[in-house]
Amino acid sequence: MNVLGFTVSVDQTRKARWTRRGVALVTAIGLAAVGGVAYAYWTTTGSGAGTAASGAALGLTLTPGTVNTNTLYPQATGDVAIAISNPNPFPVSIDQITFPASPATAYSNAGLTTPNANCNSGGTGVAWAYASKNLTGVIVAKKTGSTNGTLTLTLTGGAAMSNASDNTCQSSFFKMPDVSSVTGSSSTSAPVSSISQ
């Protein structure tokens, strides 16, 4: 080959060696890059802080039952059943209940749909028998699925009728006032479905 008046000869074997070396080099670089990407894809490191939050305990629902004058008369007491509902995902131990001093409401029927107006205006004379009550072993089951845990608590002698009860209160049904407050805590003890105290 003639370049600028000089004769240049090219050794074809050297050219072939460089071509093979170039291909081998490019291949090695390509494999290293792919390997690095694969390594980076399958391995990772990092840092950061994890967080968690505690839930708040939900309030229990206590629904006082009724007391009938068949078991309640002036200067006597009668039992009151309270239905307790627990919406928490853990059992709850009820340790104390506080009751209001307000009077019970009189009704003419057990379904509590017809108020006994004369008894209510004249004074029922029926109220909770005590201001508070300490309890033991009152463990309400936890909520399971969409069903709240329940317990029926019968308070022996929980309602009292005084001599101030109007004469028109005979044969009436009395709805006790809602409880003022409940003191309780989570429990690991076995729950019960009903208990009397």
trRosetta pair geometry for C-beta under 8 A, 3 or more apart (Angstrom, degrees):
i j d omega theta_ij theta_ji phi_ij phi_ji
1 7 7.3 132 71 -159 40 57
1 8 5.1 -38 77 69 94 87
1 9 7.1 148 24 -95 82 35
1 10 6.7 23 10 -10 130 103
2 5 7.0 9 -177 -108 99 14
2 6 7.0 156 -155 75 58 36
2 7 5.8 -33 -98 -98 69 60
2 8 7.4 154 -102 18 17 78
3 6 5.7 -28 69 62 72 90
3 8 5.1 6 14 -2 114 128
10 14 7.8 -127 178 57 70 108
10 15 6.3 37 163 -44 111 127
11 14 4.3 63 90 7 110 109
11 15 6.9 172 92 -13 58 84
12 15 5.4 -52 -148 36 40 115
12 16 6.3 41 154 -21 69 104
13 16 5.7 -51 -149 35 33 112
13 17 6.5 37 150 -22 63 103
14 17 5.5 -53 -152 33 35 113
14 18 6.5 32 152 -17 67 103
15 18 5.9 -55 -150 37 32 107
15 19 6.3 33 152 -20 65 107
16 19 5.6 -52 -146 35 33 114
16 20 6.4 31 155 -16 65 104
17 20 5.9 -57 -150 38 30 108
17 21 6.2 30 152 -19 65 109
18 21 5.5 -54 -143 39 33 112
18 22 6.1 38 155 -24 66 105
19 22 5.7 -51 -146 33 29 113
19 23 6.5 28 155 -17 62 104
20 23 5.8 -53 -148 36 32 109
20 24 6.3 31 153 -18 65 107
21 24 5.7 -56 -147 39 31 111
21 25 6.1 32 153 -21 66 108
22 25 5.7 -55 -145 36 29 111
22 26 6.2 26 158 -16 65 106
23 26 5.9 -55 -145 39 29 108
23 27 6.2 31 155 -20 64 109
24 27 5.7 -56 -147 38 29 113
24 28 6.3 30 155 -21 64 106
25 28 5.8 -54 -147 35 29 110
25 29 6.4 27 155 -16 65 106
26 29 5.8 -55 -147 38 31 110
26 30 6.2 33 153 -21 65 108
27 30 5.6 -56 -147 37 29 113
27 31 6.3 28 156 -17 65 106
28 31 5.9 -54 -146 37 30 109
28 32 6.4 31 154 -20 63 107
29 32 5.7 -56 -150 36 30 113
29 33 6.5 31 153 -20 64 105
30 33 5.8 -56 -150 34 30 110
30 34 6.4 25 155 -14 65 106
31 34 5.8 -55 -144 40 33 108
31 35 6.0 34 155 -20 66 108
32 35 5.7 -55 -145 39 28 113
32 36 6.3 31 155 -22 63 106
33 36 5.7 -54 -149 34 30 112
33 37 6.5 29 153 -17 64 104
34 37 5.7 -53 -149 37 33 111
34 38 6.2 32 152 -18 66 106
35 38 5.6 -54 -145 38 31 111
35 39 6.2 34 154 -20 65 106
36 39 5.6 -52 -146 36 30 113
36 40 6.2 29 154 -17 64 106
37 40 5.7 -56 -147 39 30 110
37 41 6.3 34 152 -25 65 105
38 41 5.6 -52 -147 31 31 114
38 42 6.5 9 162 -3 65 110
39 42 6.4 -71 -146 45 27 95
39 43 6.0 -17 172 19 68 114
40 43 6.9 -73 -126 55 22 82
55 89 7.9 53 71 26 157 118
57 88 5.8 -6 -149 -104 76 133
57 186 7.5 -133 -103 -55 129 98
58 87 4.6 -58 99 82 145 109
58 88 5.3 -173 40 -70 93 79
59 87 7.9 26 68 36 46 114
60 84 5.9 -7 175 -166 123 94
60 85 6.6 155 -167 74 70 53
60 86 5.7 -25 -114 -96 94 64
60 87 7.7 -179 -106 13 44 78
60 92 6.5 -146 -70 89 125 160
60 94 7.4 -53 20 -86 174 113
60 140 6.9 110 -124 44 130 167
60 182 5.9 -56 54 75 124 158
60 184 7.0 46 -15 28 139 150
61 84 7.2 152 81 -156 54 45
61 85 4.2 -5 56 52 104 108
61 87 7.7 63 -7 -22 101 104
61 148 7.9 16 30 161 114 166
62 82 5.4 -2 -170 177 97 119
62 83 7.4 155 -155 79 45 49
62 84 5.4 -10 -102 -102 74 76
62 85 7.9 -158 -68 22 35 71
62 97 7.5 141 -134 -128 169 126
62 178 7.2 125 87 -158 93 79
62 179 5.2 -5 91 21 143 126
62 182 6.4 144 -28 -56 139 137
63 82 6.7 154 73 -162 43 65
63 83 4.5 -13 58 58 103 98
63 84 7.9 -166 22 -72 70 33
63 85 7.7 39 -6 -8 105 105
64 80 6.0 -14 -162 171 97 122
64 82 5.3 -32 -102 -105 54 87
64 175 7.0 117 96 -177 104 66
64 176 3.9 -94 148 72 146 109
64 177 7.2 46 28 75 156 26
64 178 6.5 -159 1 -103 112 40
64 179 6.9 141 -51 -35 110 82
65 80 5.7 170 58 -171 90 68
65 81 4.0 29 3 66 149 81
65 82 6.4 -128 -6 -75 86 36
65 83 7.0 99 -59 -17 92 87
65 176 7.2 34 66 17 42 112
66 80 8.0 -159 91 -132 8 80
66 107 7.7 -63 -129 40 133 121
66 110 6.9 171 77 -150 160 66
66 112 6.6 -156 -78 -60 133 117
66 173 4.9 4 -180 178 136 102
66 174 6.1 144 -160 70 76 46
66 175 5.7 -42 -99 -87 85 57
66 176 7.4 -175 -108 -8 34 81
67 71 6.6 -106 -170 73 84 107
67 72 5.1 60 149 -30 115 144
67 78 4.4 122 -157 96 122 136
67 79 7.4 165 -111 73 100 41
67 80 5.7 -53 -60 -88 108 84
67 104 7.3 -50 38 -145 112 169
67 126 7.0 -171 70 -165 129 139
67 159 4.4 -104 -40 48 164 161
67 173 7.4 154 74 -161 38 58
67 174 4.8 -21 59 59 89 105
67 176 6.8 69 -6 -50 106 102
68 71 5.8 77 70 19 81 90
68 72 6.7 159 90 17 35 99
68 78 7.6 -165 50 -166 51 158
68 110 7.5 -17 -87 -101 115 93
68 172 7.9 -177 -147 97 53 40
68 173 5.5 -27 -100 -107 70 75
68 174 7.7 -174 -81 16 23 78
69 72 5.3 -79 -117 68 43 83
69 73 6.5 81 -169 -77 81 67
69 161 7.9 67 -119 -72 81 161
69 169 6.8 153 -84 139 139 82
69 170 5.9 178 139 -151 163 41
69 171 5.7 -97 56 -68 131 17
69 172 5.5 73 -25 46 123 63
69 173 7.7 -108 -8 -74 80 37
69 174 7.7 98 -53 -18 76 104
71 76 7.9 -148 151 129 54 129
71 78 4.3 107 115 -125 104 115
71 79 7.1 -45 143 25 150 78
72 76 6.0 -177 -147 91 46 105
72 77 7.4 -34 -117 178 86 17
72 78 3.9 -65 -71 -26 98 135
72 126 6.8 45 158 -113 145 121
72 159 6.2 -34 -106 105 140 117
72 161 5.0 118 168 -22 99 129
72 174 7.0 -55 67 16 159 133
73 76 4.9 46 57 23 69 130
73 161 6.1 -145 126 71 11 143
74 125 6.9 -12 -105 130 85 149
74 161 5.4 -98 -94 120 36 104
74 162 6.6 -1 -142 135 80 22
74 163 4.9 71 -165 -96 127 51
74 165 5.5 -147 -82 33 92 119
75 161 7.2 -46 5 87 26 78
75 162 7.3 56 -67 -138 51 36
75 163 6.4 26 -47 -57 92 83
76 160 7.5 -174 99 -144 32 62
76 161 6.1 5 57 44 71 101
77 129 5.2 29 -126 -91 122 143
77 157 3.8 39 127 -149 144 79
77 158 7.3 133 -180 37 108 26
77 159 6.3 148 -161 79 69 49
77 160 4.9 -33 -100 -93 83 72
77 161 7.8 179 -92 11 35 70
78 157 7.3 108 48 -120 11 36
78 158 7.5 -50 92 55 55 68
78 159 4.8 -22 61 65 87 106
78 161 7.6 38 -4 -16 106 103
79 154 5.5 8 179 -179 119 101
79 155 6.6 164 -157 80 65 51
79 156 5.4 -28 -106 -117 98 43
79 157 6.7 -12 -81 -31 59 31
79 158 6.2 60 -152 16 38 96
79 159 7.6 -5 77 20 7 93
79 196 7.7 -30 -145 -139 130 113
80 128 8.0 -67 11 -116 160 75
80 154 7.3 162 83 -155 37 56
80 155 4.9 -8 60 54 89 103
80 158 3.7 -93 26 79 108 132
80 159 5.0 107 -51 -28 116 101
80 176 5.5 31 -142 -29 144 154
81 152 5.7 -8 -170 -175 109 102
81 153 7.1 149 -158 79 55 43
81 154 4.9 -27 -98 -98 75 76
81 155 7.8 -174 -85 16 25 69
82 152 7.3 154 76 -159 44 52
82 153 4.7 -19 61 65 97 97
82 154 7.7 177 18 -84 68 27
82 155 6.6 43 -9 -15 110 105
82 179 7.5 35 -133 -36 146 125
83 150 6.8 -21 -172 -161 88 106
83 151 7.9 154 -158 81 46 44
83 152 5.8 -24 -102 -104 63 74
84 94 7.0 -93 -136 -41 162 149
84 140 5.3 -104 118 -97 123 135
84 150 6.6 146 81 -157 60 54
84 151 4.6 -14 60 61 111 90
84 152 7.5 -175 17 -84 80 24
84 153 5.9 46 -18 -6 120 110
85 140 7.9 127 -174 -170 8 139
85 148 4.5 42 -174 123 94 146
85 149 7.4 141 -162 77 46 50
85 150 5.6 -16 -102 -100 63 79
86 91 7.4 36 145 -138 166 41
86 92 5.3 -175 -126 19 132 119
86 140 4.2 146 -38 128 135 125
86 141 6.6 175 51 77 134 48
86 142 6.5 -91 117 -120 127 29
86 143 6.3 -141 111 -48 78 77
86 148 5.6 160 67 -179 45 93
86 149 3.9 -19 59 63 113 101
86 150 7.2 -158 16 -69 82 32
86 151 7.6 42 -17 0 111 101
87 143 5.4 29 -161 -64 36 137
87 148 5.0 -47 -83 -111 59 111
88 92 6.1 92 45 -46 137 115
88 142 6.2 -81 98 -137 74 79
88 143 6.1 165 71 -3 25 105
88 149 7.8 -42 55 22 71 118
88 186 7.6 -125 138 -100 148 92
89 142 5.6 36 179 -175 28 121
89 143 5.7 -59 -86 54 49 98
90 142 5.1 -47 -141 -103 5 123
90 186 4.7 0 124 -140 136 112
90 187 7.6 152 150 42 95 53
91 139 5.5 18 169 179 124 98
91 140 6.4 168 -159 81 70 50
91 141 5.8 -46 -106 -133 92 28
91 142 5.0 -77 -55 -43 55 85
91 149 6.9 -163 -110 -170 64 176
91 186 6.9 99 76 -164 57 63
91 187 4.7 -70 105 68 103 94
91 188 7.4 141 55 -92 120 17
91 189 7.1 -128 112 64 145 62
91 191 4.9 -146 -128 -64 127 107
92 139 7.2 165 83 -154 37 54
92 140 4.9 -8 59 53 89 103
92 142 7.9 120 -15 -86 74 64
92 149 7.8 159 19 76 92 137
92 184 4.9 49 171 148 104 136
92 185 7.1 165 -152 84 71 22
92 186 6.3 -55 -101 -104 60 41
92 187 6.2 114 -150 7 12 103
93 138 6.7 109 -163 78 58 65
93 139 5.3 -24 -96 -99 71 75
93 140 8.0 -171 -78 16 22 73
93 184 5.6 174 86 -159 50 88
93 185 5.6 -13 55 60 99 73
93 186 7.5 40 10 125 87 12
93 187 3.8 108 -34 -63 101 132
93 189 6.7 67 -80 36 116 120
94 97 6.9 19 168 -54 118 94
94 135 5.5 8 108 74 87 144
94 138 4.3 -52 56 104 98 122
94 139 7.9 -163 12 -80 73 27
94 140 6.7 59 -25 -17 105 107
94 153 7.5 -60 67 -74 150 153
94 182 5.9 -50 -140 -171 105 112
94 183 7.5 109 -163 78 59 49
94 184 4.5 -43 -103 -90 49 119
95 134 6.8 -24 163 -152 68 72
95 135 6.0 -173 -160 59 20 83
95 136 7.9 32 -130 -85 62 49
95 138 7.8 -166 -65 52 28 108
95 183 5.0 -59 67 104 100 95
95 184 5.7 164 6 -99 81 50
95 185 6.9 27 -21 5 123 92
96 132 6.0 12 -179 178 105 112
96 133 6.8 171 -150 85 63 44
96 134 5.2 -28 -98 -106 90 56
96 135 6.4 -177 -80 14 34 85
96 182 7.3 163 88 -157 55 45
96 183 4.2 15 52 43 96 115
97 132 6.5 175 90 -153 47 66
97 133 5.4 -2 55 53 92 91
97 135 6.8 48 -6 -21 93 124
97 179 5.3 -62 -172 -151 106 142
97 181 7.5 172 -154 90 47 49
97 182 5.5 -12 -106 -107 73 74
97 183 7.8 -144 -67 22 33 73
98 131 6.8 -12 -153 153 75 70
98 132 4.5 -24 -105 -100 65 99
98 179 6.7 115 73 178 50 91
98 180 4.4 -62 106 68 97 112
98 181 4.5 15 43 51 116 87
98 182 7.6 -143 20 -67 75 34
98 183 7.9 68 -18 -16 98 96
99 128 3.8 -112 154 117 150 175
99 130 6.7 101 32 88 132 59
99 131 6.1 -154 56 -159 87 27
99 132 6.6 -172 12 -81 78 41
99 133 7.6 42 -19 -6 112 95
99 177 7.5 112 -171 78 85 103
99 179 5.7 -66 -99 -130 62 71
99 180 6.0 148 -141 1 8 99
100 128 7.1 119 61 6 49 130
100 177 5.0 -77 60 116 119 142
100 178 7.4 45 4 75 125 59
100 179 7.5 171 -8 -153 83 26
100 180 5.0 133 -57 -61 76 102
101 127 6.5 9 -170 -167 48 142
101 128 7.7 -99 -105 43 33 101
101 131 7.3 -11 -72 -108 87 87
102 127 7.1 173 96 -125 28 104
102 177 4.7 107 79 -81 106 161
103 123 7.2 -124 -116 -158 170 67
103 124 5.1 147 168 51 124 109
103 125 7.3 23 -135 -18 125 9
103 126 6.1 93 -165 68 86 59
103 127 5.2 -74 -109 -75 54 90
103 177 7.4 113 87 -38 20 118
104 124 5.4 -112 70 115 80 155
104 126 4.0 -42 34 102 121 109
104 127 6.4 -161 -18 -86 83 37
104 159 6.8 21 -47 -142 146 121
104 174 4.0 47 134 179 142 110
104 175 6.0 165 -169 74 91 41
104 176 5.1 -46 -107 -102 108 45
104 177 6.4 -124 -93 -25 53 74
105 115 6.8 -57 169 -127 107 103
105 120 6.3 12 -149 -106 70 117
105 124 7.2 -155 -120 -41 16 153
105 174 6.9 147 71 -155 38 62
105 175 4.9 -15 59 55 94 99
105 177 7.9 107 -14 -72 87 69
106 115 6.9 88 88 -165 63 69
106 116 4.0 -58 123 52 108 116
106 119 3.9 -49 75 100 164 133
106 120 5.3 -150 39 -58 98 78
106 124 4.9 177 -40 -102 108 116
106 126 7.5 118 -70 26 89 130
106 169 5.6 -113 -109 -128 152 89
106 172 4.3 -13 -161 175 107 146
106 173 7.2 127 -159 68 57 42
106 174 5.7 -31 -97 -96 60 73
107 110 7.9 148 102 -80 121 11
107 111 7.9 -128 149 74 144 49
107 112 4.6 -147 -42 -123 173 57
107 113 7.2 91 -160 34 130 31
107 114 6.0 111 -167 74 86 56
107 115 5.7 -66 -105 -108 67 38
107 116 5.9 164 -137 -13 8 88
107 172 6.5 134 61 -170 38 86
107 173 4.7 -34 67 69 95 95
107 174 7.5 174 18 -85 78 24
107 175 6.5 55 -13 -19 118 102
108 114 4.5 -47 47 101 106 112
108 115 7.4 52 -5 116 87 13
108 116 4.9 130 -56 -74 78 88
108 171 8.0 28 -145 117 65 91
108 172 6.6 -55 -94 -120 42 74
108 173 7.5 -8 86 21 5 92
109 112 7.0 -132 85 -41 75 22
109 113 6.1 -22 67 42 125 83
109 114 5.1 69 9 34 107 107
109 173 6.7 -43 101 16 20 133
110 173 5.4 152 -100 -77 46 159
112 173 6.5 -111 -77 104 77 127
112 175 5.5 72 -127 -61 136 125
115 120 6.1 -12 173 -20 111 145
116 119 4.0 22 117 25 118 118
116 120 6.2 143 86 -19 68 89
116 168 6.9 173 165 137 113 98
116 169 6.9 119 116 -116 147 55
116 172 4.9 -68 -9 -119 162 122
117 120 5.8 -61 -144 41 29 110
117 121 6.1 19 163 -13 68 110
118 121 6.2 -59 -142 41 26 102
118 122 5.9 15 162 -9 64 116
118 166 7.0 -148 141 125 79 144
118 168 3.9 -75 119 145 118 161
119 122 6.0 -65 -140 46 25 103
119 123 7.9 -89 174 70 54 26
119 124 5.7 55 154 -94 98 75
119 165 7.9 -6 -156 -171 96 82
119 166 5.4 -177 -134 67 54 118
119 168 4.8 -142 -69 103 69 91
119 169 3.9 109 -135 -87 118 72
119 172 5.4 19 -49 -73 174 160
120 124 6.4 0 -102 -48 48 99
121 166 8.0 30 79 -36 58 167
122 166 2.9 76 114 -94 127 155
122 167 7.6 -65 141 32 159 61
122 168 5.7 114 22 35 148 114
122 169 7.4 -135 77 -38 117 96
123 164 5.5 -62 131 146 137 98
123 165 6.8 -141 113 -120 83 30
123 166 5.3 127 57 -34 69 99
124 161 7.9 -93 149 -126 77 89
124 165 6.0 -14 163 -125 37 85
124 166 7.2 -49 -88 20 27 93
124 169 5.6 126 -136 -112 61 139
124 172 7.6 -122 -131 101 100 152
124 174 6.3 122 -174 -117 139 117
125 161 5.3 61 115 -165 100 71
125 162 4.3 -128 -169 56 100 79
125 163 7.0 -141 -150 70 145 18
125 164 4.2 168 -102 80 107 75
125 165 2.9 -107 42 -64 138 69
125 166 7.1 174 -12 -4 109 56
125 169 7.0 -140 32 13 102 169
126 159 5.9 8 -171 -180 101 110
126 160 7.2 169 -144 85 56 40
126 161 5.0 -23 -91 -97 79 78
126 162 7.9 -159 -70 11 33 73
126 165 6.6 54 -39 -98 77 116
126 169 7.7 173 -21 -171 113 147
126 174 4.7 -50 106 -144 163 159
126 176 7.9 -103 139 -98 109 71
127 159 7.4 167 89 -151 22 69
127 160 6.3 -23 65 60 69 86
127 162 7.7 11 17 -15 101 108
127 177 7.7 -3 -140 8 70 117
128 131 7.5 119 102 -89 122 26
128 158 6.5 -45 -144 170 75 76
128 159 6.7 -64 -111 -104 36 54
128 160 7.4 28 133 17 20 90
128 176 6.6 83 -73 -161 81 116
128 177 7.1 -82 -31 48 104 99
129 157 5.5 -52 38 144 174 80
129 158 5.7 -164 17 -175 110 22
129 159 6.1 170 -34 -144 95 2
129 160 4.0 111 -99 -30 82 108
130 133 5.7 98 86 -64 134 90
130 158 7.8 -78 23 -138 92 55
133 155 6.7 160 18 -134 174 119
133 158 7.9 -53 -41 -115 155 92
133 197 7.2 135 158 114 128 116
135 138 4.5 -7 149 0 133 131
135 153 7.7 -26 -128 -148 148 137
135 197 5.6 107 -126 94 87 173
136 197 7.6 149 40 -117 65 138
137 189 7.8 -113 -130 138 56 152
137 192 7.0 35 157 -5 89 141
137 195 6.3 -179 112 -143 101 157
138 151 6.9 128 -171 142 80 154
138 153 6.0 24 -136 -103 125 124
138 192 7.5 -88 -134 48 37 117
138 195 5.8 -147 -102 64 73 145
138 197 7.1 -66 -60 -18 115 143
139 151 7.6 162 89 -85 37 151
139 187 5.2 -118 -129 96 106 158
139 189 5.0 -128 -86 90 155 106
139 190 6.6 117 88 96 152 37
139 191 4.5 -135 120 -112 98 53
139 192 5.8 96 56 7 85 81
140 149 5.1 125 154 117 83 117
140 150 7.1 -55 -155 -168 98 8
140 151 4.4 -113 -107 -6 81 127
140 191 6.1 -2 149 -140 12 117
141 144 7.6 -31 146 -21 115 107
141 149 3.3 -160 88 -146 72 118
141 150 7.0 -12 44 33 105 40
141 151 7.1 149 6 -53 78 94
141 191 3.8 153 -73 114 68 169
141 193 7.6 2 -18 -86 122 66
142 149 5.1 105 57 -42 8 137
142 191 7.5 -148 -8 -43 62 145
143 146 7.9 -27 178 -160 106 13
143 147 6.7 169 -159 89 69 44
143 148 5.1 -38 -104 -116 92 47
143 149 5.7 -102 -63 -16 42 82
144 147 5.5 -15 67 65 77 97
144 149 7.2 87 -9 -69 84 80
149 191 6.5 -89 -169 -150 132 164
150 193 7.1 32 95 -145 81 75
151 191 7.1 -124 -75 -177 117 102
151 192 6.4 69 -129 87 114 71
151 193 6.2 -159 -117 -158 62 27
151 194 6.6 165 -167 -84 66 37
151 195 7.1 -8 -179 13 113 96
152 193 7.0 18 19 148 87 66
152 194 4.2 -9 62 -111 96 94
152 195 7.8 159 86 24 59 51
153 194 7.5 -170 -73 -150 32 57
153 195 6.0 -11 -116 66 67 83
153 196 7.7 140 -169 -100 51 33
153 197 7.0 -26 -167 21 96 103
154 158 8.0 -146 171 -14 51 130
154 194 7.2 35 -12 -177 100 98
154 195 7.3 -155 29 100 78 39
154 196 4.2 -26 71 -106 107 84
154 197 7.6 143 80 21 60 55
155 158 3.1 72 104 -70 116 131
155 196 7.8 -179 -77 -154 14 65
155 197 6.5 -27 -114 72 56 75
156 196 5.7 67 -45 175 103 104
156 197 6.7 -142 10 101 96 24
157 160 7.5 30 176 -70 79 85
158 176 7.5 -12 127 -105 112 161
159 174 6.7 141 -166 92 152 134
159 176 6.0 -120 -89 -88 115 119
161 165 5.2 -1 -175 -45 102 144
162 165 6.2 151 70 -27 58 84
165 169 4.9 -89 176 48 102 151
166 169 5.1 115 68 -20 74 101
167 170 6.7 -13 175 -17 54 106
169 172 4.9 -73 -169 14 61 138
179 182 6.4 62 116 -56 139 89
187 191 7.9 125 87 -76 125 75
192 195 5.2 66 107 -48 144 110
